[in-house]
Amino acid sequence: MGETDRSLWMRFAAIAQPYFFPRIRGGGWMTLLLMTLLLVFLFDVLFMIVAGIILAGGHFAPILTGEK
């Protein structure tokens, strides 16, 4: 790794370090909580998108969701 790459990596690590491995007390738990909330939020958004698509499909093409 060249000197420029190393200095760029060190700058990135200095900026990103507080978010991924905080040195404050309880920071690890806060990071875990934030990642858990991110996953919950992403699953919730994806669920809403899929539910919206199904609802719109049932509204615009009711034959697709009709039972025989």
Backbone as CSV, one residue per row, in Angstrom:
resi,resn,N_x,N_y,N_z,CA_x,CA_y,CA_z,C_x,C_y,C_z
1,MET,0.858,-1.164,0.000,0.000,0.000,0.000,0.904,1.226,0.000
2,GLY,0.626,2.156,-0.904,1.435,3.361,-1.005,1.176,4.311,0.147
3,GLU,2.035,5.310,0.269,1.908,6.288,1.348,0.606,7.083,1.223
4,THR,0.217,7.406,-0.005,-1.032,8.134,-0.214,-2.226,7.278,0.200
5,ASP,-2.206,5.993,-0.183,-3.298,5.096,0.207,-3.376,4.952,1.712
6,ARG,-2.228,4.856,2.353,-2.204,4.703,3.808,-2.744,5.948,4.500
7,SER,-2.358,7.115,4.043,-2.858,8.337,4.679,-4.359,8.499,4.441
8,LEU,-4.830,8.127,3.261,-6.259,8.185,2.980,-7.019,7.212,3.879
9,TRP,-6.478,6.000,4.042,-7.106,5.013,4.914,-7.131,5.492,6.360
10,MET,-6.057,6.115,6.816,-6.007,6.604,8.193,-7.015,7.738,8.405
11,ARG,-7.187,8.597,7.417,-8.197,9.660,7.515,-9.592,9.059,7.579
12,PHE,-9.858,8.046,6.731,-11.157,7.378,6.759,-11.399,6.723,8.112
13,ALA,-10.402,6.007,8.618,-10.552,5.324,9.909,-10.797,6.320,11.033
14,ALA,-10.142,7.474,10.989,-10.334,8.481,12.028,-11.751,9.049,11.991
15,ILE,-12.314,9.184,10.795,-13.676,9.706,10.677,-14.703,8.642,11.058
16,ALA,-14.515,7.399,10.604,-15.510,6.342,10.799,-15.434,5.689,12.174
17,GLN,-14.321,5.767,12.848,-14.120,5.056,14.112,-15.173,5.362,15.164
18,PRO,-15.585,6.599,15.381,-16.592,6.843,16.426,-17.941,6.186,16.151
19,TYR,-18.244,5.917,14.889,-19.538,5.336,14.566,-19.553,3.819,14.695
20,PHE,-18.431,3.165,14.477,-18.392,1.711,14.470,-17.730,1.109,15.698
21,PHE,-16.931,1.864,16.399,-16.309,1.369,17.629,-16.093,2.552,18.563
22,PRO,-17.187,3.084,19.099,-17.069,4.282,19.923,-16.273,4.021,21.195
23,ARG,-15.511,4.983,21.561,-14.667,4.844,22.758,-15.330,5.403,24.006
24,ILE,-16.605,5.767,23.907,-17.299,6.272,25.079,-17.937,5.110,25.830
25,ARG,-18.241,5.320,27.086,-18.845,4.268,27.892,-20.235,3.945,27.356
26,GLY,-20.505,2.671,27.135,-21.793,2.244,26.604,-21.906,2.424,25.100
27,GLY,-20.851,2.816,24.443,-20.886,3.058,23.009,-21.111,1.798,22.199
28,GLY,-20.599,0.677,22.676,-20.808,-0.587,21.974,-22.277,-0.977,21.961
29,TRP,-22.945,-0.769,23.087,-24.375,-1.074,23.154,-25.171,-0.124,22.275
30,MET,-24.745,1.131,22.230,-25.429,2.101,21.382,-25.276,1.721,19.909
31,THR,-24.096,1.265,19.527,-23.870,0.827,18.149,-24.743,-0.382,17.825
32,LEU,-24.815,-1.335,18.732,-25.660,-2.503,18.532,-27.132,-2.109,18.423
33,LEU,-27.572,-1.193,19.256,-28.948,-0.713,19.203,-29.230,-0.029,17.869
34,LEU,-28.303,0.804,17.403,-28.507,1.491,16.130,-28.564,0.517,14.961
35,MET,-27.722,-0.504,14.974,-27.750,-1.493,13.897,-29.046,-2.305,13.939
36,THR,-29.518,-2.628,15.147,-30.781,-3.354,15.283,-31.944,-2.505,14.779
37,LEU,-31.964,-1.238,15.141,-33.017,-0.347,14.666,-32.963,-0.170,13.153
38,LEU,-31.762,-0.163,12.595,-31.622,-0.069,11.148,-32.228,-1.289,10.464
39,LEU,-31.955,-2.480,10.989,-32.534,-3.690,10.414,-34.057,-3.697,10.535
40,VAL,-34.566,-3.313,11.692,-36.019,-3.253,11.883,-36.626,-2.260,10.910
41,PHE,-36.015,-1.100,10.765,-36.522,-0.090,9.844,-36.503,-0.595,8.409
42,LEU,-35.428,-1.252,7.994,-35.346,-1.764,6.628,-36.394,-2.833,6.361
43,PHE,-36.582,-3.760,7.304,-37.612,-4.779,7.124,-39.001,-4.148,7.088
44,ASP,-39.229,-3.137,7.906,-40.514,-2.456,7.913,-40.765,-1.751,6.578
45,VAL,-39.776,-1.081,6.053,-39.930,-0.396,4.762,-40.179,-1.409,3.653
46,LEU,-39.426,-2.487,3.631,-39.633,-3.504,2.606,-41.017,-4.144,2.724
47,PHE,-41.474,-4.390,3.935,-42.812,-4.934,4.137,-43.881,-3.985,3.604
48,MET,-43.721,-2.696,3.892,-44.691,-1.707,3.416,-44.690,-1.622,1.889
49,ILE,-43.529,-1.719,1.277,-43.448,-1.676,-0.186,-44.154,-2.885,-0.788
50,VAL,-43.871,-4.080,-0.271,-44.502,-5.293,-0.790,-46.006,-5.253,-0.548
51,ALA,-46.429,-4.817,0.638,-47.862,-4.722,0.923,-48.537,-3.715,-0.001
52,GLY,-47.871,-2.614,-0.276,-48.427,-1.623,-1.194,-48.564,-2.160,-2.612
53,ILE,-47.563,-2.908,-3.057,-47.623,-3.499,-4.397,-48.776,-4.499,-4.481
54,ILE,-48.936,-5.321,-3.459,-50.029,-6.304,-3.449,-51.380,-5.602,-3.402
55,LEU,-51.482,-4.561,-2.581,-52.738,-3.817,-2.493,-53.061,-3.135,-3.821
56,ALA,-52.057,-2.537,-4.455,-52.286,-1.890,-5.755,-52.640,-2.930,-6.813
57,GLY,-51.983,-4.084,-6.776,-52.315,-5.152,-7.722,-53.731,-5.638,-7.537
58,GLY,-54.195,-5.759,-6.318,-55.558,-6.175,-6.048,-56.569,-5.126,-6.473
59,HIS,-56.168,-3.860,-6.423,-57.073,-2.787,-6.827,-57.172,-2.675,-8.351
60,PHE,-56.036,-2.741,-9.031,-56.015,-2.549,-10.479,-56.293,-3.820,-11.270
61,ALA,-56.006,-4.967,-10.702,-56.265,-6.243,-11.386,-56.859,-7.224,-10.383
62,PRO,-58.109,-7.071,-10.025,-58.707,-7.921,-8.984,-58.767,-9.396,-9.377
63,ILE,-58.682,-9.686,-10.661,-58.722,-11.081,-11.077,-57.482,-11.848,-10.585
64,LEU,-56.394,-11.121,-10.357,-55.156,-11.777,-9.901,-55.281,-12.268,-8.462
65,THR,-56.099,-11.594,-7.663,-56.213,-11.982,-6.262,-57.526,-12.686,-5.940
66,GLY,-58.358,-12.905,-6.948,-59.639,-13.564,-6.727,-59.473,-15.065,-6.487
67,GLU,-60.369,-15.603,-5.676,-60.345,-17.032,-5.396,-61.326,-17.760,-6.298
68,LYS,-61.029,-18.986,-6.632,-61.915,-19.781,-7.488,-62.814,-20.659,-6.649
